């Protein structure tokens, strides 16, 4: 039987999932810059900027 997952483990999982998504966006930005696919680069940059702003707003409340 598996031990129950506590709230801190769930929180860490949510943070890891979000950062993993941001890491994927950064990798896409690199690839698309190399390929000169600037329209995709702009979209990915906007997405990562939006997520980073959301993270900044979440810090004071520790809402992850």
N, CA, C and O atoms as CSV, one atom per row, in Angstrom:
chain,resi,resn,atom,element,x,y,z
A,1,UNK,N,N,0.836,-1.177,0.000
A,1,UNK,CA,C,0.000,0.000,0.000
A,1,UNK,C,C,0.894,1.258,0.000
A,1,UNK,O,O,1.885,1.326,0.727
A,2,UNK,N,N,0.523,2.251,-0.830
A,2,UNK,CA,C,1.292,3.479,-0.924
A,2,UNK,C,C,0.957,4.408,0.241
A,2,UNK,O,O,-0.197,4.498,0.659
A,3,UNK,N,N,1.974,5.099,0.765
A,3,UNK,CA,C,1.691,6.086,1.810
A,3,UNK,C,C,0.938,7.275,1.211
A,3,UNK,O,O,1.114,7.577,0.031
A,4,UNK,N,N,0.109,7.950,1.995
A,4,UNK,CA,C,-0.625,9.109,1.457
A,4,UNK,C,C,0.328,10.243,1.079
A,4,UNK,O,O,1.363,10.447,1.714
A,5,UNK,N,N,-0.043,10.964,0.046
A,5,UNK,CA,C,0.770,12.087,-0.399
A,5,UNK,C,C,0.357,13.315,0.412
A,5,UNK,O,O,-0.815,13.689,0.438
A,6,UNK,N,N,1.325,13.928,1.063
A,6,UNK,CA,C,0.979,15.090,1.881
A,6,UNK,C,C,0.903,16.355,1.032
A,6,UNK,O,O,1.261,16.350,-0.146
A,7,UNK,N,N,0.437,17.428,1.641
A,7,UNK,CA,C,0.221,18.684,0.925
A,7,UNK,C,C,1.512,19.261,0.353
A,7,UNK,O,O,1.502,19.823,-0.742
A,8,UNK,N,N,2.620,19.132,1.078
A,8,UNK,CA,C,3.893,19.669,0.579
A,8,UNK,C,C,4.363,18.928,-0.666
A,8,UNK,O,O,4.921,19.535,-1.580
A,9,UNK,N,N,4.138,17.616,-0.702
A,9,UNK,CA,C,4.497,16.848,-1.896
A,9,UNK,C,C,3.646,17.271,-3.089
A,9,UNK,O,O,4.151,17.375,-4.206
A,10,UNK,N,N,2.357,17.515,-2.855
A,10,UNK,CA,C,1.469,17.975,-3.926
A,10,UNK,C,C,1.911,19.349,-4.427
A,10,UNK,O,O,1.932,19.604,-5.632
A,11,UNK,N,N,2.262,20.227,-3.492
A,11,UNK,CA,C,2.721,21.569,-3.847
A,11,UNK,C,C,4.001,21.487,-4.685
A,11,UNK,O,O,4.123,22.152,-5.713
A,12,UNK,N,N,4.940,20.674,-4.239
A,12,UNK,CA,C,6.198,20.502,-4.980
A,12,UNK,C,C,5.922,19.951,-6.378
A,12,UNK,O,O,6.575,20.346,-7.344
A,13,UNK,N,N,4.970,19.054,-6.485
A,13,UNK,CA,C,4.613,18.498,-7.792
A,13,UNK,C,C,4.034,19.547,-8.723
A,13,UNK,O,O,4.350,19.575,-9.912
A,14,UNK,N,N,3.178,20.417,-8.173
A,14,UNK,CA,C,2.599,21.494,-8.990
A,14,UNK,C,C,3.688,22.449,-9.470
A,14,UNK,O,O,3.673,22.877,-10.624
A,15,UNK,N,N,4.627,22.782,-8.594
A,15,UNK,CA,C,5.719,23.678,-8.976
A,15,UNK,C,C,6.589,23.020,-10.044
A,15,UNK,O,O,6.945,23.657,-11.035
A,16,UNK,N,N,6.926,21.764,-9.849
A,16,UNK,CA,C,7.761,21.046,-10.821
A,16,UNK,C,C,7.082,20.970,-12.182
A,16,UNK,O,O,7.736,21.133,-13.213
A,17,UNK,N,N,5.774,20.724,-12.191
A,17,UNK,CA,C,5.033,20.651,-13.451
A,17,UNK,C,C,5.100,21.984,-14.184
A,17,UNK,O,O,5.344,22.029,-15.390
A,18,UNK,N,N,4.882,23.073,-13.443
A,18,UNK,CA,C,4.889,24.401,-14.047
A,18,UNK,C,C,6.278,24.752,-14.602
A,18,UNK,O,O,6.390,25.250,-15.722
A,19,UNK,N,N,7.322,24.496,-13.826
A,19,UNK,CA,C,8.678,24.813,-14.271
A,19,UNK,C,C,9.070,23.944,-15.462
A,19,UNK,O,O,9.777,24.403,-16.359
A,20,UNK,N,N,8.616,22.700,-15.474
A,20,UNK,CA,C,8.886,21.826,-16.611
A,20,UNK,C,C,8.245,22.390,-17.885
A,20,UNK,O,O,8.845,22.352,-18.960
A,21,UNK,N,N,7.031,22.907,-17.752
A,21,UNK,CA,C,6.372,23.533,-18.900
A,21,UNK,C,C,7.168,24.747,-19.390
A,21,UNK,O,O,7.337,24.940,-20.594
A,22,UNK,N,N,7.654,25.557,-18.453
A,22,UNK,CA,C,8.450,26.727,-18.825
A,22,UNK,C,C,9.759,26.309,-19.485
A,22,UNK,O,O,10.213,26.950,-20.433
A,23,UNK,N,N,10.359,25.243,-18.986
A,23,UNK,CA,C,11.596,24.738,-19.588
A,23,UNK,C,C,11.343,24.303,-21.029
A,23,UNK,O,O,12.164,24.560,-21.910
A,24,UNK,N,N,10.223,23.653,-21.269
A,24,UNK,CA,C,9.873,23.238,-22.633
A,24,UNK,C,C,9.688,24.448,-23.542
A,24,UNK,O,O,10.111,24.438,-24.698
A,25,UNK,N,N,9.050,25.494,-23.008
A,25,UNK,CA,C,8.887,26.714,-23.798
A,25,UNK,C,C,10.235,27.319,-24.154
A,25,UNK,O,O,10.436,27.761,-25.286
A,26,UNK,N,N,11.165,27.345,-23.198
A,26,UNK,CA,C,12.497,27.889,-23.478
A,26,UNK,C,C,13.212,27.073,-24.553
A,26,UNK,O,O,13.875,27.636,-25.425
A,27,UNK,N,N,13.079,25.763,-24.492
A,27,UNK,CA,C,13.695,24.914,-25.518
A,27,UNK,C,C,13.070,25.204,-26.881
A,27,UNK,O,O,13.778,25.254,-27.887
A,28,UNK,N,N,11.741,25.398,-26.921
A,28,UNK,CA,C,11.070,25.729,-28.179
A,28,UNK,C,C,11.541,27.075,-28.711
A,28,UNK,O,O,11.740,27.238,-29.915
A,29,UNK,N,N,11.717,28.037,-27.814
A,29,UNK,CA,C,12.193,29.358,-28.221
A,29,UNK,C,C,13.561,29.228,-28.888
A,29,UNK,O,O,13.800,29.811,-29.945
A,30,UNK,N,N,14.445,28.471,-28.271
A,30,UNK,CA,C,15.776,28.269,-28.852
A,30,UNK,C,C,15.672,27.651,-30.247
A,30,UNK,O,O,16.257,28.162,-31.202
A,31,UNK,N,N,14.929,26.556,-30.358
A,31,UNK,CA,C,14.817,25.855,-31.643
A,31,UNK,C,C,14.210,26.749,-32.713
A,31,UNK,O,O,14.676,26.775,-33.853
A,32,UNK,N,N,13.173,27.478,-32.340
A,32,UNK,CA,C,12.509,28.321,-33.332
A,32,UNK,C,C,13.344,29.536,-33.712
A,32,UNK,O,O,13.247,30.014,-34.842
A,33,UNK,N,N,14.161,30.047,-32.795
A,33,UNK,CA,C,15.084,31.110,-33.170
A,33,UNK,C,C,16.113,30.606,-34.170
A,33,UNK,O,O,16.421,31.281,-35.152
A,34,UNK,N,N,16.640,29.418,-33.913
A,34,UNK,CA,C,17.616,28.827,-34.831
A,34,UNK,C,C,16.987,28.633,-36.212
A,34,UNK,O,O,17.629,28.869,-37.236
A,35,UNK,N,N,15.722,28.201,-36.225
A,35,UNK,CA,C,15.016,27.948,-37.488
A,35,UNK,C,C,14.407,29.209,-38.105
A,35,UNK,O,O,13.804,29.156,-39.177
A,36,UNK,N,N,14.570,30.340,-37.416
A,36,UNK,CA,C,14.010,31.622,-37.861
A,36,UNK,C,C,12.482,31.592,-37.968
A,36,UNK,O,O,11.902,32.242,-38.838
A,37,UNK,N,N,11.849,30.846,-37.090
A,37,UNK,CA,C,10.383,30.803,-37.021
A,37,UNK,C,C,9.940,31.816,-35.966
A,37,UNK,O,O,9.532,31.457,-34.862
A,38,UNK,N,N,10.033,33.086,-36.340
A,38,UNK,CA,C,9.863,34.163,-35.365
A,38,UNK,C,C,8.434,34.294,-34.853
A,38,UNK,O,O,8.220,34.756,-33.732
A,39,UNK,N,N,7.466,33.900,-35.649
A,39,UNK,CA,C,6.072,33.962,-35.194
A,39,UNK,C,C,5.866,33.018,-33.999
A,39,UNK,O,O,5.215,33.389,-33.022
A,40,UNK,N,N,6.412,31.818,-34.074
A,40,UNK,CA,C,6.321,30.862,-32.959
A,40,UNK,C,C,7.116,31.350,-31.757
A,40,UNK,O,O,6.699,31.166,-30.613
A,41,UNK,N,N,8.264,31.975,-32.020
A,41,UNK,CA,C,9.092,32.510,-30.938
A,41,UNK,C,C,8.304,33.556,-30.155
A,41,UNK,O,O,8.285,33.533,-28.925
A,42,UNK,N,N,7.663,34.463,-30.865
A,42,UNK,CA,C,6.888,35.511,-30.197
A,42,UNK,C,C,5.782,34.911,-29.325
A,42,UNK,O,O,5.566,35.347,-28.194
A,43,UNK,N,N,5.096,33.921,-29.855
A,43,UNK,CA,C,4.013,33.281,-29.098
A,43,UNK,C,C,4.555,32.620,-27.829
A,43,UNK,O,O,3.982,32.779,-26.751
A,44,UNK,N,N,5.651,31.884,-27.958
A,44,UNK,CA,C,6.224,31.200,-26.793
A,44,UNK,C,C,6.780,32.186,-25.768
A,44,UNK,O,O,6.662,31.962,-24.563
A,45,UNK,N,N,7.379,33.265,-26.238
A,45,UNK,CA,C,7.891,34.280,-25.314
A,45,UNK,C,C,6.736,34.908,-24.540
A,45,UNK,O,O,6.838,35.110,-23.330
A,46,UNK,N,N,5.658,35.211,-25.220
A,46,UNK,CA,C,4.490,35.783,-24.530
A,46,UNK,C,C,3.933,34.805,-23.494
A,46,UNK,O,O,3.543,35.209,-22.399
A,47,UNK,N,N,3.897,33.527,-23.846
A,47,UNK,CA,C,3.382,32.517,-22.906
A,47,UNK,C,C,4.265,32.405,-21.666
A,47,UNK,O,O,3.760,32.345,-20.545
A,48,UNK,N,N,5.567,32.376,-21.864
A,48,UNK,CA,C,6.451,32.236,-20.704
A,48,UNK,C,C,6.447,33.506,-19.863
A,48,UNK,O,O,6.529,33.435,-18.637
A,49,UNK,N,N,6.352,34.666,-20.507
A,49,UNK,CA,C,6.273,35.913,-19.742
A,49,UNK,C,C,4.999,35.954,-18.899
A,49,UNK,O,O,5.025,36.385,-17.746
A,50,UNK,N,N,3.897,35.507,-19.473
A,50,UNK,CA,C,2.636,35.485,-18.748
A,50,UNK,C,C,2.739,34.555,-17.537
A,50,UNK,O,O,2.284,34.900,-16.446
A,51,UNK,N,N,3.332,33.384,-17.729
A,51,UNK,CA,C,3.457,32.441,-16.624
A,51,UNK,C,C,4.387,32.985,-15.537
A,51,UNK,O,O,4.100,32.836,-14.349
A,52,UNK,N,N,5.483,33.604,-15.929
A,52,UNK,CA,C,6.404,34.171,-14.943
A,52,UNK,C,C,5.746,35.311,-14.161
A,52,UNK,O,O,5.987,35.460,-12.963
A,53,UNK,N,N,4.926,36.106,-14.825
A,53,UNK,CA,C,4.182,37.157,-14.107
A,53,UNK,C,C,3.216,36.543,-13.101
A,53,UNK,O,O,3.076,37.031,-11.979
A,54,UNK,N,N,2.555,35.472,-13.512
A,54,UNK,CA,C,1.629,34.796,-12.608
A,54,UNK,C,C,2.380,34.237,-11.388
A,54,UNK,O,O,1.892,34.317,-10.261
A,55,UNK,N,N,3.555,33.680,-11.623
A,55,UNK,CA,C,4.363,33.164,-10.509
A,55,UNK,C,C,4.732,34.302,-9.567
A,55,UNK,O,O,4.640,34.155,-8.348
A,56,UNK,N,N,5.148,35.437,-10.123
A,56,UNK,CA,C,5.496,36.588,-9.280
A,56,UNK,C,C,4.323,37.028,-8.416
A,56,UNK,O,O,4.500,37.352,-7.242
A,57,UNK,N,N,3.126,37.041,-8.995
A,57,UNK,CA,C,1.939,37.436,-8.230
A,57,UNK,C,C,1.570,36.399,-7.177
A,57,UNK,O,O,0.960,36.740,-6.164
A,58,UNK,N,N,1.929,35.150,-7.398
A,58,UNK,CA,C,1.588,34.075,-6.466
A,58,UNK,C,C,2.534,33.989,-5.272
A,58,UNK,O,O,2.179,33.403,-4.249
A,59,UNK,N,N,3.710,34.554,-5.381
A,59,UNK,CA,C,4.721,34.433,-4.328
A,59,UNK,C,C,4.239,34.971,-2.975
A,59,UNK,O,O,4.383,34.277,-1.969
A,60,UNK,N,N,3.671,36.189,-2.914
A,60,UNK,CA,C,3.279,36.691,-1.593
A,60,UNK,C,C,2.272,35.806,-0.851
A,60,UNK,O,O,2.298,35.723,0.377
A,61,UNK,N,N,1.399,35.155,-1.595
A,61,UNK,CA,C,0.399,34.285,-0.973
A,61,UNK,C,C,0.854,32.830,-0.869
A,61,UNK,O,O,0.153,31.996,-0.296
A,62,UNK,N,N,2.025,32.530,-1.421
A,62,UNK,CA,C,2.533,31.146,-1.469
A,62,UNK,C,C,1.458,30.239,-2.064
A,62,UNK,O,O,1.152,29.172,-1.532
A,63,UNK,N,N,0.899,30.694,-3.175
A,63,UNK,CA,C,-0.239,30.012,-3.791
A,63,UNK,C,C,0.212,29.188,-4.989
A,63,UNK,O,O,0.032,29.589,-6.139
A,64,UNK,N,N,0.793,28.046,-4.706
A,64,UNK,CA,C,1.268,27.182,-5.793
A,64,UNK,C,C,0.554,25.876,-5.757
A,64,UNK,O,O,0.812,25.008,-6.592
